[in-house]
Amino acid sequence: MLIGADLTPRLGAIKCPTLLLHPDGSPFIPVPVMAELHRLLGNAQLNVIDRARHGLPFSHASQCASLLRTFLDTNRSA
């Protein structure tokens, strides 16, 4: 159902801080696609994880948790 949906025009309406974690070697979504999403979101932080593919929470759990903790601490009042 979502495959044909294009919500790109609505991304600018998202004002809350957004953390984007993306692998550098995803077989599904290339880094430039995530970079474009980062550009379209007004208040986003993009972290591209080196030597990673799909399933970041499994392969890079500690790194993802650390990035999330820093993001939450930084955006506590947002």
N, CA, C and O atoms as a Maestro MAE file, in Angstrom:
{
 s_m_m2io_version
 :::
 2.0.0
}

f_m_ct {
 s_m_title
 :::
 protein
 m_atom[312] {
  # First column is atom index #
  i_m_mmod_type
  r_m_x_coord
  r_m_y_coord
  r_m_z_coord
  i_m_residue_number
  s_m_chain_name
  s_m_pdb_residue_name
  s_m_pdb_atom_name
  i_m_atomic_number
  :::
  1 25 0.807 -1.175 0.000 1 A "MET " " N  " 7
  2 3 0.000 0.000 0.000 1 A "MET " " CA " 6
  3 2 0.863 1.258 0.000 1 A "MET " " C  " 6
  4 15 0.506 2.245 -0.642 1 A "MET " " O  " 8
  5 25 1.982 1.240 0.701 2 A "LEU " " N  " 7
  6 3 2.836 2.421 0.762 2 A "LEU " " CA " 6
  7 2 3.827 2.513 -0.394 2 A "LEU " " C  " 6
  8 15 4.446 3.559 -0.592 2 A "LEU " " O  " 8
  9 25 3.984 1.447 -1.149 3 A "ILE " " N  " 7
  10 3 4.976 1.442 -2.219 3 A "ILE " " CA " 6
  11 2 4.741 2.582 -3.209 3 A "ILE " " C  " 6
  12 15 5.697 3.206 -3.669 3 A "ILE " " O  " 8
  13 25 3.489 2.858 -3.538 4 A "GLY " " N  " 7
  14 3 3.190 3.912 -4.498 4 A "GLY " " CA " 6
  15 2 2.967 5.278 -3.875 4 A "GLY " " C  " 6
  16 15 2.719 6.251 -4.587 4 A "GLY " " O  " 8
  17 25 3.052 5.364 -2.555 5 A "ALA " " N  " 7
  18 3 2.790 6.631 -1.868 5 A "ALA " " CA " 6
  19 2 4.032 7.523 -1.888 5 A "ALA " " C  " 6
  20 15 5.140 7.056 -1.626 5 A "ALA " " O  " 8
  21 25 3.846 8.785 -2.196 6 A "ASP " " N  " 7
  22 3 4.927 9.757 -2.147 6 A "ASP " " CA " 6
  23 2 4.535 10.845 -1.155 6 A "ASP " " C  " 6
  24 15 3.703 11.702 -1.453 6 A "ASP " " O  " 8
  25 25 5.138 10.800 0.015 7 A "LEU " " N  " 7
  26 3 4.837 11.765 1.068 7 A "LEU " " CA " 6
  27 2 5.862 12.896 1.119 7 A "LEU " " C  " 6
  28 15 5.878 13.685 2.063 7 A "LEU " " O  " 8
  29 25 6.707 12.969 0.108 8 A "THR " " N  " 7
  30 3 7.763 13.983 0.066 8 A "THR " " CA " 6
  31 2 7.244 15.397 0.310 8 A "THR " " C  " 6
  32 15 7.864 16.131 1.081 8 A "THR " " O  " 8
  33 25 6.136 15.819 -0.307 9 A "PRO " " N  " 7
  34 3 5.674 17.193 -0.080 9 A "PRO " " CA " 6
  35 2 5.295 17.490 1.374 9 A "PRO " " C  " 6
  36 15 5.231 18.656 1.764 9 A "PRO " " O  " 8
  37 25 5.047 16.475 2.164 10 A "ARG " " N  " 7
  38 3 4.624 16.681 3.553 10 A "ARG " " CA " 6
  39 2 5.795 16.693 4.540 10 A "ARG " " C  " 6
  40 15 5.607 17.007 5.716 10 A "ARG " " O  " 8
  41 25 6.989 16.358 4.078 11 A "LEU " " N  " 7
  42 3 8.132 16.265 4.989 11 A "LEU " " CA " 6
  43 2 8.467 17.593 5.651 11 A "LEU " " C  " 6
  44 15 8.883 17.614 6.809 11 A "LEU " " O  " 8
  45 25 8.297 18.677 4.953 12 A "GLY " " N  " 7
  46 3 8.601 19.988 5.518 12 A "GLY " " CA " 6
  47 2 7.728 20.351 6.704 12 A "GLY " " C  " 6
  48 15 8.080 21.238 7.482 12 A "GLY " " O  " 8
  49 25 6.604 19.684 6.854 13 A "ALA " " N  " 7
  50 3 5.708 19.950 7.983 13 A "ALA " " CA " 6
  51 2 6.195 19.311 9.275 13 A "ALA " " C  " 6
  52 15 5.694 19.640 10.351 13 A "ALA " " O  " 8
  53 25 7.152 18.413 9.190 14 A "ILE " " N  " 7
  54 3 7.690 17.763 10.386 14 A "ILE " " CA " 6
  55 2 8.683 18.709 11.029 14 A "ILE " " C  " 6
  56 15 9.737 18.982 10.454 14 A "ILE " " O  " 8
  57 25 8.372 19.205 12.188 15 A "LYS " " N  " 7
  58 3 9.205 20.203 12.857 15 A "LYS " " CA " 6
  59 2 10.010 19.642 14.025 15 A "LYS " " C  " 6
  60 15 10.977 20.264 14.465 15 A "LYS " " O  " 8
  61 25 9.625 18.483 14.525 16 A "CYS " " N  " 7
  62 3 10.327 17.924 15.688 16 A "CYS " " CA " 6
  63 2 11.711 17.426 15.280 16 A "CYS " " C  " 6
  64 15 11.923 17.051 14.127 16 A "CYS " " O  " 8
  65 25 12.649 17.421 16.219 17 A "PRO " " N  " 7
  66 3 13.970 16.870 15.925 17 A "PRO " " CA " 6
  67 2 13.829 15.408 15.480 17 A "PRO " " C  " 6
  68 15 13.071 14.636 16.066 17 A "PRO " " O  " 8
  69 25 14.563 15.057 14.453 18 A "THR " " N  " 7
  70 3 14.477 13.715 13.884 18 A "THR " " CA " 6
  71 2 15.873 13.138 13.734 18 A "THR " " C  " 6
  72 15 16.752 13.757 13.134 18 A "THR " " O  " 8
  73 25 16.068 11.954 14.279 19 A "LEU " " N  " 7
  74 3 17.346 11.261 14.162 19 A "LEU " " CA " 6
  75 2 17.248 10.241 13.035 19 A "LEU " " C  " 6
  76 15 16.357 9.391 13.029 19 A "LEU " " O  " 8
  77 25 18.162 10.333 12.091 20 A "LEU " " N  " 7
  78 3 18.223 9.391 10.978 20 A "LEU " " CA " 6
  79 2 19.509 8.584 11.109 20 A "LEU " " C  " 6
  80 15 20.606 9.143 11.076 20 A "LEU " " O  " 8
  81 25 19.373 7.283 11.255 21 A "LEU " " N  " 7
  82 3 20.523 6.383 11.296 21 A "LEU " " CA " 6
  83 2 20.459 5.529 10.042 21 A "LEU " " C  " 6
  84 15 19.436 4.909 9.753 21 A "LEU " " O  " 8
  85 25 21.555 5.500 9.300 22 A "HIS " " N  " 7
  86 3 21.521 4.788 8.023 22 A "HIS " " CA " 6
  87 2 22.842 4.078 7.785 22 A "HIS " " C  " 6
  88 15 23.905 4.641 8.048 22 A "HIS " " O  " 8
  89 25 22.788 2.843 7.287 23 A "PRO " " N  " 7
  90 3 24.028 2.124 6.975 23 A "PRO " " CA " 6
  91 2 24.651 2.644 5.684 23 A "PRO " " C  " 6
  92 15 23.949 3.117 4.790 23 A "PRO " " O  " 8
  93 25 25.968 2.551 5.596 24 A "ASP " " N  " 7
  94 3 26.633 3.002 4.364 24 A "ASP " " CA " 6
  95 2 26.493 1.996 3.231 24 A "ASP " " C  " 6
  96 15 26.780 2.324 2.079 24 A "ASP " " O  " 8
  97 25 26.056 0.769 3.537 25 A "GLY " " N  " 7
  98 3 25.959 -0.252 2.507 25 A "GLY " " CA " 6
  99 2 24.600 -0.923 2.442 25 A "GLY " " C  " 6
  100 15 24.522 -2.131 2.218 25 A "GLY " " O  " 8
  101 25 23.534 -0.171 2.630 26 A "SER " " N  " 7
  102 3 22.201 -0.759 2.576 26 A "SER " " CA " 6
  103 2 21.915 -1.322 1.189 26 A "SER " " C  " 6
  104 15 22.124 -0.638 0.187 26 A "SER " " O  " 8
  105 25 21.440 -2.564 1.125 27 A "PRO " " N  " 7
  106 3 21.066 -3.110 -0.171 27 A "PRO " " CA " 6
  107 2 19.694 -2.606 -0.643 27 A "PRO " " C  " 6
  108 15 19.277 -2.892 -1.766 27 A "PRO " " O  " 8
  109 25 19.008 -1.866 0.208 28 A "PHE " " N  " 7
  110 3 17.643 -1.430 -0.093 28 A "PHE " " CA " 6
  111 2 17.522 0.075 -0.347 28 A "PHE " " C  " 6
  112 15 16.803 0.494 -1.254 28 A "PHE " " O  " 8
  113 25 18.215 0.882 0.444 29 A "ILE " " N  " 7
  114 3 18.100 2.343 0.335 29 A "ILE " " CA " 6
  115 2 19.506 2.937 0.242 29 A "ILE " " C  " 6
  116 15 20.263 2.872 1.210 29 A "ILE " " O  " 8
  117 25 19.866 3.511 -0.902 30 A "PRO " " N  " 7
  118 3 21.196 4.104 -1.033 30 A "PRO " " CA " 6
  119 2 21.340 5.363 -0.168 30 A "PRO " " C  " 6
  120 15 20.359 6.040 0.139 30 A "PRO " " O  " 8
  121 25 22.568 5.652 0.209 31 A "VAL " " N  " 7
  122 3 22.852 6.817 1.055 31 A "VAL " " CA " 6
  123 2 22.302 8.110 0.452 31 A "VAL " " C  " 6
  124 15 21.773 8.922 1.210 31 A "VAL " " O  " 8
  125 25 22.389 8.357 -0.853 32 A "PRO " " N  " 7
  126 3 21.837 9.605 -1.396 32 A "PRO " " CA " 6
  127 2 20.333 9.778 -1.150 32 A "PRO " " C  " 6
  128 15 19.856 10.906 -1.025 32 A "PRO " " O  " 8
  129 25 19.601 8.698 -1.083 33 A "VAL " " N  " 7
  130 3 18.168 8.791 -0.778 33 A "VAL " " CA " 6
  131 2 17.984 9.292 0.655 33 A "VAL " " C  " 6
  132 15 17.138 10.148 0.913 33 A "VAL " " O  " 8
  133 25 18.773 8.760 1.578 34 A "MET " " N  " 7
  134 3 18.675 9.216 2.967 34 A "MET " " CA " 6
  135 2 19.182 10.647 3.103 34 A "MET " " C  " 6
  136 15 18.650 11.413 3.906 34 A "MET " " O  " 8
  137 25 20.196 11.017 2.338 35 A "ALA " " N  " 7
  138 3 20.693 12.393 2.360 35 A "ALA " " CA " 6
  139 2 19.611 13.360 1.877 35 A "ALA " " C  " 6
  140 15 19.482 14.464 2.406 35 A "ALA " " O  " 8
  141 25 18.846 12.952 0.888 36 A "GLU " " N  " 7
  142 3 17.738 13.787 0.410 36 A "GLU " " CA " 6
  143 2 16.652 13.904 1.469 36 A "GLU " " C  " 6
  144 15 16.089 14.982 1.661 36 A "GLU " " O  " 8
  145 25 16.353 12.819 2.154 37 A "LEU " " N  " 7
  146 3 15.384 12.875 3.254 37 A "LEU " " CA " 6
  147 2 15.871 13.838 4.333 37 A "LEU " " C  " 6
  148 15 15.094 14.634 4.859 37 A "LEU " " O  " 8
  149 25 17.137 13.764 4.653 38 A "HIS " " N  " 7
  150 3 17.736 14.677 5.639 38 A "HIS " " CA " 6
  151 2 17.576 16.129 5.194 38 A "HIS " " C  " 6
  152 15 17.253 17.002 6.000 38 A "HIS " " O  " 8
  153 25 17.802 16.378 3.916 39 A "ARG " " N  " 7
  154 3 17.672 17.742 3.390 39 A "ARG " " CA " 6
  155 2 16.238 18.243 3.484 39 A "ARG " " C  " 6
  156 15 16.007 19.420 3.765 39 A "ARG " " O  " 8
  157 25 15.278 17.364 3.252 40 A "LEU " " N  " 7
  158 3 13.871 17.768 3.233 40 A "LEU " " CA " 6
  159 2 13.265 17.936 4.622 40 A "LEU " " C  " 6
  160 15 12.284 18.659 4.793 40 A "LEU " " O  " 8
  161 25 13.845 17.277 5.600 41 A "LEU " " N  " 7
  162 3 13.360 17.441 6.975 41 A "LEU " " CA " 6
  163 2 14.044 18.663 7.570 41 A "LEU " " C  " 6
  164 15 15.264 18.796 7.484 41 A "LEU " " O  " 8
  165 25 13.281 19.539 8.161 42 A "GLY " " N  " 7
  166 3 13.843 20.793 8.639 42 A "GLY " " CA " 6
  167 2 14.765 20.675 9.829 42 A "GLY " " C  " 6
  168 15 15.676 21.489 9.981 42 A "GLY " " O  " 8
  169 25 14.556 19.690 10.672 43 A "ASN " " N  " 7
  170 3 15.304 19.605 11.920 43 A "ASN " " CA " 6
  171 2 15.786 18.174 12.129 43 A "ASN " " C  " 6
  172 15 15.429 17.521 13.110 43 A "ASN " " O  " 8
  173 25 16.599 17.701 11.198 44 A "ALA " " N  " 7
  174 3 17.053 16.308 11.247 44 A "ALA " " CA " 6
  175 2 18.566 16.222 11.383 44 A "ALA " " C  " 6
  176 15 19.310 17.110 10.967 44 A "ALA " " O  " 8
  177 25 18.981 15.129 11.976 45 A "GLN " " N  " 7
  178 3 20.402 14.810 12.100 45 A "GLN " " CA " 6
  179 2 20.618 13.465 11.432 45 A "GLN " " C  " 6
  180 15 19.966 12.484 11.790 45 A "GLN " " O  " 8
  181 25 21.523 13.406 10.466 46 A "LEU " " N  " 7
  182 3 21.806 12.174 9.739 46 A "LEU " " CA " 6
  183 2 23.136 11.607 10.198 46 A "LEU " " C  " 6
  184 15 24.145 12.310 10.239 46 A "LEU " " O  " 8
  185 25 23.126 10.329 10.541 47 A "ASN " " N  " 7
  186 3 24.341 9.596 10.880 47 A "ASN " " CA " 6
  187 2 24.422 8.397 9.942 47 A "ASN " " C  " 6
  188 15 23.550 7.528 9.953 47 A "ASN " " O  " 8
  189 25 25.469 8.359 9.137 48 A "VAL " " N  " 7
  190 3 25.704 7.215 8.253 48 A "VAL " " CA " 6
  191 2 26.730 6.324 8.946 48 A "VAL " " C  " 6
  192 15 27.842 6.752 9.257 48 A "VAL " " O  " 8
  193 25 26.332 5.085 9.178 49 A "ILE " " N  " 7
  194 3 27.154 4.133 9.925 49 A "ILE " " CA " 6
  195 2 28.058 3.372 8.953 49 A "ILE " " C  " 6
  196 15 27.580 2.739 8.012 49 A "ILE " " O  " 8
  197 25 29.366 3.444 9.192 50 A "ASP " " N  " 7
  198 3 30.346 2.769 8.340 50 A "ASP " " CA " 6
  199 2 30.287 1.253 8.506 50 A "ASP " " C  " 6
  200 15 29.951 0.734 9.570 50 A "ASP " " O  " 8
  201 25 30.618 0.573 7.438 51 A "ARG " " N  " 7
  202 3 30.710 -0.893 7.413 51 A "ARG " " CA " 6
  203 2 29.429 -1.538 7.927 51 A "ARG " " C  " 6
  204 15 29.467 -2.450 8.753 51 A "ARG " " O  " 8
  205 25 28.295 -1.052 7.426 52 A "ALA " " N  " 7
  206 3 26.994 -1.561 7.871 52 A "ALA " " CA " 6
  207 2 26.101 -1.818 6.673 52 A "ALA " " C  " 6
  208 15 26.256 -1.224 5.606 52 A "ALA " " O  " 8
  209 25 25.164 -2.723 6.888 53 A "ARG " " N  " 7
  210 3 24.173 -3.012 5.863 53 A "ARG " " CA " 6
  211 2 22.795 -2.836 6.493 53 A "ARG " " C  " 6
  212 15 22.558 -1.841 7.178 53 A "ARG " " O  " 8
  213 25 21.917 -3.747 6.284 54 A "HIS " " N  " 7
  214 3 20.565 -3.657 6.811 54 A "HIS " " CA " 6
  215 2 20.546 -4.218 8.233 54 A "HIS " " C  " 6
  216 15 21.301 -5.142 8.539 54 A "HIS " " O  " 8
  217 25 19.706 -3.680 9.096 55 A "GLY " " N  " 7
  218 3 19.569 -4.203 10.456 55 A "GLY " " CA " 6
  219 2 20.524 -3.567 11.447 55 A "GLY " " C  " 6
  220 15 21.130 -4.269 12.256 55 A "GLY " " O  " 8
  221 25 20.668 -2.266 11.399 56 A "LEU " " N  " 7
  222 3 21.592 -1.560 12.292 56 A "LEU " " CA " 6
  223 2 21.416 -1.909 13.775 56 A "LEU " " C  " 6
  224 15 22.419 -2.074 14.469 56 A "LEU " " O  " 8
  225 25 20.194 -2.028 14.288 57 A "PRO " " N  " 7
  226 3 20.059 -2.333 15.720 57 A "PRO " " CA " 6
  227 2 20.698 -3.671 16.110 57 A "PRO " " C  " 6
  228 15 21.042 -3.884 17.273 57 A "PRO " " O  " 8
  229 25 20.853 -4.562 15.138 58 A "PHE " " N  " 7
  230 3 21.460 -5.855 15.429 58 A "PHE " " CA " 6
  231 2 22.968 -5.827 15.250 58 A "PHE " " C  " 6
  232 15 23.707 -6.354 16.082 58 A "PHE " " O  " 8
  233 25 23.426 -5.215 14.168 59 A "SER " " N  " 7
  234 3 24.849 -5.237 13.851 59 A "SER " " CA " 6
  235 2 25.652 -4.137 14.544 59 A "SER " " C  " 6
  236 15 26.852 -4.295 14.767 59 A "SER " " O  " 8
  237 25 25.004 -3.032 14.882 60 A "HIS " " N  " 7
  238 3 25.695 -1.877 15.468 60 A "HIS " " CA " 6
  239 2 24.910 -1.316 16.658 60 A "HIS " " C  " 6
  240 15 24.736 -0.104 16.782 60 A "HIS " " O  " 8
  241 25 24.451 -2.192 17.510 61 A "ALA " " N  " 7
  242 3 23.578 -1.789 18.619 61 A "ALA " " CA " 6
  243 2 24.219 -0.750 19.533 61 A "ALA " " C  " 6
  244 15 23.583 0.252 19.860 61 A "ALA " " O  " 8
  245 25 25.435 -0.962 19.941 62 A "SER " " N  " 7
  246 3 26.084 -0.024 20.869 62 A "SER " " CA " 6
  247 2 26.257 1.354 20.251 62 A "SER " " C  " 6
  248 15 26.015 2.371 20.902 62 A "SER " " O  " 8
  249 25 26.676 1.383 19.000 63 A "GLN " " N  " 7
  250 3 26.867 2.663 18.319 63 A "GLN " " CA " 6
  251 2 25.536 3.391 18.148 63 A "GLN " " C  " 6
  252 15 25.450 4.599 18.374 63 A "GLN " " O  " 8
  253 25 24.498 2.654 17.750 64 A "CYS " " N  " 7
  254 3 23.171 3.265 17.579 64 A "CYS " " CA " 6
  255 2 22.640 3.789 18.911 64 A "CYS " " C  " 6
  256 15 22.068 4.877 18.972 64 A "CYS " " O  " 8
  257 25 22.830 3.014 19.972 65 A "ALA " " N  " 7
  258 3 22.363 3.441 21.298 65 A "ALA " " CA " 6
  259 2 23.087 4.700 21.746 65 A "ALA " " C  " 6
  260 15 22.475 5.602 22.319 65 A "ALA " " O  " 8
  261 25 24.372 4.764 21.491 66 A "SER " " N  " 7
  262 3 25.148 5.948 21.865 66 A "SER " " CA " 6
  263 2 24.695 7.180 21.077 66 A "SER " " C  " 6
  264 15 24.556 8.266 21.639 66 A "SER " " O  " 8
  265 25 24.471 7.007 19.790 67 A "LEU " " N  " 7
  266 3 23.985 8.121 18.966 67 A "LEU " " CA " 6
  267 2 22.600 8.576 19.420 67 A "LEU " " C  " 6
  268 15 22.320 9.774 19.464 67 A "LEU " " O  " 8
  269 25 21.746 7.633 19.752 68 A "LEU " " N  " 7
  270 3 20.409 7.972 20.242 68 A "LEU " " CA " 6
  271 2 20.492 8.705 21.568 68 A "LEU " " C  " 6
  272 15 19.806 9.710 21.755 68 A "LEU " " O  " 8
  273 25 21.319 8.223 22.500 69 A "ARG " " N  " 7
  274 3 21.459 8.886 23.804 69 A "ARG " " CA " 6
  275 2 21.925 10.327 23.624 69 A "ARG " " C  " 6
  276 15 21.391 11.234 24.263 69 A "ARG " " O  " 8
  277 25 22.903 10.545 22.773 70 A "THR " " N  " 7
  278 3 23.416 11.897 22.520 70 A "THR " " CA " 6
  279 2 22.317 12.762 21.892 70 A "THR " " C  " 6
  280 15 22.129 13.915 22.280 70 A "THR " " O  " 8
  281 25 21.609 12.208 20.939 71 A "PHE " " N  " 7
  282 3 20.515 12.943 20.270 71 A "PHE " " CA " 6
  283 2 19.445 13.333 21.287 71 A "PHE " " C  " 6
  284 15 18.988 14.477 21.293 71 A "PHE " " O  " 8
  285 25 19.045 12.409 22.133 72 A "LEU " " N  " 7
  286 3 18.003 12.708 23.137 72 A "LEU " " CA " 6
  287 2 18.480 13.745 24.135 72 A "LEU " " C  " 6
  288 15 17.726 14.645 24.504 72 A "LEU " " O  " 8
  289 25 19.731 13.629 24.578 73 A "ASP " " N  " 7
  290 3 20.282 14.615 25.523 73 A "ASP " " CA " 6
  291 2 20.347 16.007 24.897 73 A "ASP " " C  " 6
  292 15 20.050 17.008 25.549 73 A "ASP " " O  " 8
  293 25 20.739 16.054 23.630 74 A "THR " " N  " 7
  294 3 20.860 17.329 22.917 74 A "THR " " CA " 6
  295 2 19.509 17.973 22.676 74 A "THR " " C  " 6
  296 15 19.397 19.198 22.684 74 A "THR " " O  " 8
  297 25 18.480 17.161 22.461 75 A "ASN " " N  " 7
  298 3 17.162 17.672 22.102 75 A "ASN " " CA " 6
  299 2 16.155 17.536 23.245 75 A "ASN " " C  " 6
  300 15 14.949 17.459 23.008 75 A "ASN " " O  " 8
  301 25 16.640 17.506 24.454 76 A "ARG " " N  " 7
  302 3 15.779 17.302 25.633 76 A "ARG " " CA " 6
  303 2 14.641 18.310 25.711 76 A "ARG " " C  " 6
  304 15 13.519 17.937 26.056 76 A "ARG " " O  " 8
  305 25 14.893 19.549 25.406 77 A "SER " " N  " 7
  306 3 13.855 20.583 25.569 77 A "SER " " CA " 6
  307 2 13.064 20.833 24.296 77 A "SER " " C  " 6
  308 15 12.119 21.622 24.303 77 A "SER " " O  " 8
  309 25 13.427 20.184 23.220 78 A "ALA " " N  " 7
  310 3 12.744 20.437 21.929 78 A "ALA " " CA " 6
  311 2 11.371 19.825 21.868 78 A "ALA " " C  " 6
  312 15 10.682 19.952 20.856 78 A "ALA " " O  " 8
  :::
 }
 m_bond[311] {
  # First column is bond index #
  i_m_from
  i_m_to
  i_m_order
  :::
  1 1 2 1
  2 2 3 1
  3 3 4 2
  4 3 5 1
  5 5 6 1
  6 6 7 1
  7 7 8 2
  8 7 9 1
  9 9 10 1
  10 10 11 1
  11 11 12 2
  12 11 13 1
  13 13 14 1
  14 14 15 1
  15 15 16 2
  16 15 17 1
  17 17 18 1
  18 18 19 1
  19 19 20 2
  20 19 21 1
  21 21 22 1
  22 22 23 1
  23 23 24 2
  24 23 25 1
  25 25 26 1
  26 26 27 1
  27 27 28 2
  28 27 29 1
  29 29 30 1
  30 30 31 1
  31 31 32 2
  32 31 33 1
  33 33 34 1
  34 34 35 1
  35 35 36 2
  36 35 37 1
  37 37 38 1
  38 38 39 1
  39 39 40 2
  40 39 41 1
  41 41 42 1
  42 42 43 1
  43 43 44 2
  44 43 45 1
  45 45 46 1
  46 46 47 1
  47 47 48 2
  48 47 49 1
  49 49 50 1
  50 50 51 1
  51 51 52 2
  52 51 53 1
  53 53 54 1
  54 54 55 1
  55 55 56 2
  56 55 57 1
  57 57 58 1
  58 58 59 1
  59 59 60 2
  60 59 61 1
  61 61 62 1
  62 62 63 1
  63 63 64 2
  64 63 65 1
  65 65 66 1
  66 66 67 1
  67 67 68 2
  68 67 69 1
  69 69 70 1
  70 70 71 1
  71 71 72 2
  72 71 73 1
  73 73 74 1
  74 74 75 1
  75 75 76 2
  76 75 77 1
  77 77 78 1
  78 78 79 1
  79 79 80 2
  80 79 81 1
  81 81 82 1
  82 82 83 1
  83 83 84 2
  84 83 85 1
  85 85 86 1
  86 86 87 1
  87 87 88 2
  88 87 89 1
  89 89 90 1
  90 90 91 1
  91 91 92 2
  92 91 93 1
  93 93 94 1
  94 94 95 1
  95 95 96 2
  96 95 97 1
  97 97 98 1
  98 98 99 1
  99 99 100 2
  100 99 101 1
  101 101 102 1
  102 102 103 1
  103 103 104 2
  104 103 105 1
  105 105 106 1
  106 106 107 1
  107 107 108 2
  108 107 109 1
  109 109 110 1
  110 110 111 1
  111 111 112 2
  112 111 113 1
  113 113 114 1
  114 114 115 1
  115 115 116 2
  116 115 117 1
  117 117 118 1
  118 118 119 1
  119 119 120 2
  120 119 121 1
  121 121 122 1
  122 122 123 1
  123 123 124 2
  124 123 125 1
  125 125 126 1
  126 126 127 1
  127 127 128 2
  128 127 129 1
  129 129 130 1
  130 130 131 1
  131 131 132 2
  132 131 133 1
  133 133 134 1
  134 134 135 1
  135 135 136 2
  136 135 137 1
  137 137 138 1
  138 138 139 1
  139 139 140 2
  140 139 141 1
  141 141 142 1
  142 142 143 1
  143 143 144 2
  144 143 145 1
  145 145 146 1
  146 146 147 1
  147 147 148 2
  148 147 149 1
  149 149 150 1
  150 150 151 1
  151 151 152 2
  152 151 153 1
  153 153 154 1
  154 154 155 1
  155 155 156 2
  156 155 157 1
  157 157 158 1
  158 158 159 1
  159 159 160 2
  160 159 161 1
  161 161 162 1
  162 162 163 1
  163 163 164 2
  164 163 165 1
  165 165 166 1
  166 166 167 1
  167 167 168 2
  168 167 169 1
  169 169 170 1
  170 170 171 1
  171 171 172 2
  172 171 173 1
  173 173 174 1
  174 174 175 1
  175 175 176 2
  176 175 177 1
  177 177 178 1
  178 178 179 1
  179 179 180 2
  180 179 181 1
  181 181 182 1
  182 182 183 1
  183 183 184 2
  184 183 185 1
  185 185 186 1
  186 186 187 1
  187 187 188 2
  188 187 189 1
  189 189 190 1
  190 190 191 1
  191 191 192 2
  192 191 193 1
  193 193 194 1
  194 194 195 1
  195 195 196 2
  196 195 197 1
  197 197 198 1
  198 198 199 1
  199 199 200 2
  200 199 201 1
  201 201 202 1
  202 202 203 1
  203 203 204 2
  204 203 205 1
  205 205 206 1
  206 206 207 1
  207 207 208 2
  208 207 209 1
  209 209 210 1
  210 210 211 1
  211 211 212 2
  212 211 213 1
  213 213 214 1
  214 214 215 1
  215 215 216 2
  216 215 217 1
  217 217 218 1
  218 218 219 1
  219 219 220 2
  220 219 221 1
  221 221 222 1
  222 222 223 1
  223 223 224 2
  224 223 225 1
  225 225 226 1
  226 226 227 1
  227 227 228 2
  228 227 229 1
  229 229 230 1
  230 230 231 1
  231 231 232 2
  232 231 233 1
  233 233 234 1
  234 234 235 1
  235 235 236 2
  236 235 237 1
  237 237 238 1
  238 238 239 1
  239 239 240 2
  240 239 241 1
  241 241 242 1
  242 242 243 1
  243 243 244 2
  244 243 245 1
  245 245 246 1
  246 246 247 1
  247 247 248 2
  248 247 249 1
  249 249 250 1
  250 250 251 1
  251 251 252 2
  252 251 253 1
  253 253 254 1
  254 254 255 1
  255 255 256 2
  256 255 257 1
  257 257 258 1
  258 258 259 1
  259 259 260 2
  260 259 261 1
  261 261 262 1
  262 262 263 1
  263 263 264 2
  264 263 265 1
  265 265 266 1
  266 266 267 1
  267 267 268 2
  268 267 269 1
  269 269 270 1
  270 270 271 1
  271 271 272 2
  272 271 273 1
  273 273 274 1
  274 274 275 1
  275 275 276 2
  276 275 277 1
  277 277 278 1
  278 278 279 1
  279 279 280 2
  280 279 281 1
  281 281 282 1
  282 282 283 1
  283 283 284 2
  284 283 285 1
  285 285 286 1
  286 286 287 1
  287 287 288 2
  288 287 289 1
  289 289 290 1
  290 290 291 1
  291 291 292 2
  292 291 293 1
  293 293 294 1
  294 294 295 1
  295 295 296 2
  296 295 297 1
  297 297 298 1
  298 298 299 1
  299 299 300 2
  300 299 301 1
  301 301 302 1
  302 302 303 1
  303 303 304 2
  304 303 305 1
  305 305 306 1
  306 306 307 1
  307 307 308 2
  308 307 309 1
  309 309 310 1
  310 310 311 1
  311 311 312 2
  :::
 }
}
